[in-house]
Amino acid sequence: MNARVRKIVTYTEETRIEGGKEAGRPLQLFGAAAVLANPWAGRGFVEDLQPEIRAIAPVLGQLLTDAMLRMAGSGDAIEAYGKAAVVGTSGEVEHASALIHTLHFGNFYRKAVGAKSYLSFTNVRGGPNCSIAIPMMHKDDEGMRSHYLTLQFAINDAPAPDEIVVALGASIGGRPHHRIGDRYQDLKELGSNDA
């Protein structure tokens, strides 16, 4: 079984001015998405998703990680990261989840960027041109709010009802002019996680 990838879509964005003020360092966002045939489409309820996960997720993990490294220049350059999947309307959200919520997929990206944090994610059902939203956090520090980012883009012809879009996102830099502090300041002030 192979990953029947119809196309790869990449997205880049650079924010130079935020809040009317020029950024000292522009925020660069990158996304790479694979549009592929849903391997479970048309088969009714499939109890065991593992054979397809093990065959397809590593292929997607390597393919999309390679694309992200080309765009960012290196794994070291990437500061924040995340992942997303959108299954077409004939599929289950579980199908989208299956291909991204496995170490057979995520470990390629995590190792390539030298990350400690888990990959934040979205997994939804949608149709062509739906928003692909990739939430991100700092690859080494989940409490660093400057890198709580969301990359959004759409693919005008995907996913078709029997397709899945699997995507990775990255940032170089955090939000320009971030000034809400981080989680650790709140913990120090509150003395605990309780509000």
C-alpha positions, 0 to 999 in steps of 0.5 A: 500500500502506498500513499496516493498523494495527488499533490503537495501544496506549500504556503509562506507568509512574512509579517513585517508590520503588526499593530501599525508598528514595524517588526524588529524581526519579521515573523515567517510562517511556513506550511506544507500539505499533502493531498492524498486519497483516503485509504479507508474511503468506500470501505464502510466502518474499518475497525483496524486502522493500523495497517494503513497508518503504518504504511502511509504515515511514515511516508507523509512524515518524511515527505512533509518534513523534507518540505518544511526544512527546504522552506525554513532552511534548516531544522534549527531555524524552526522555532514553533511547529504544529500539524493538522489534518482535514478529512473529506466529507465522505470520511471520518475525523478518525481517518484524519486523526489516524495519519497525524496522531502517531509517532510514525508521522510526528517523529520525523518532524520532531527529530528534524527540528530537535524539539522537546514539545509535543506537536499541537494539532487540529483534525477536522472534516471539511470540503474543498477550500476549507481553512487548514488551521495549524496551531503552533507552540515553541518546539522546546517550551510549551509555556512560551506564549510568544510562539502561540501561533496559528497558520491558516491557508486553504487549498481550492480543490481539496480535500475532495470527499474521498481525500485527506489533507495532512499538513505541517506548520512552522515559524521562524520567530514569534509574534511581533511585539508580543507582550502578554508574558508567559505561563511561568509569570502567571504561575509565579503570581498565582502560586499554582495552576488554579485561578 
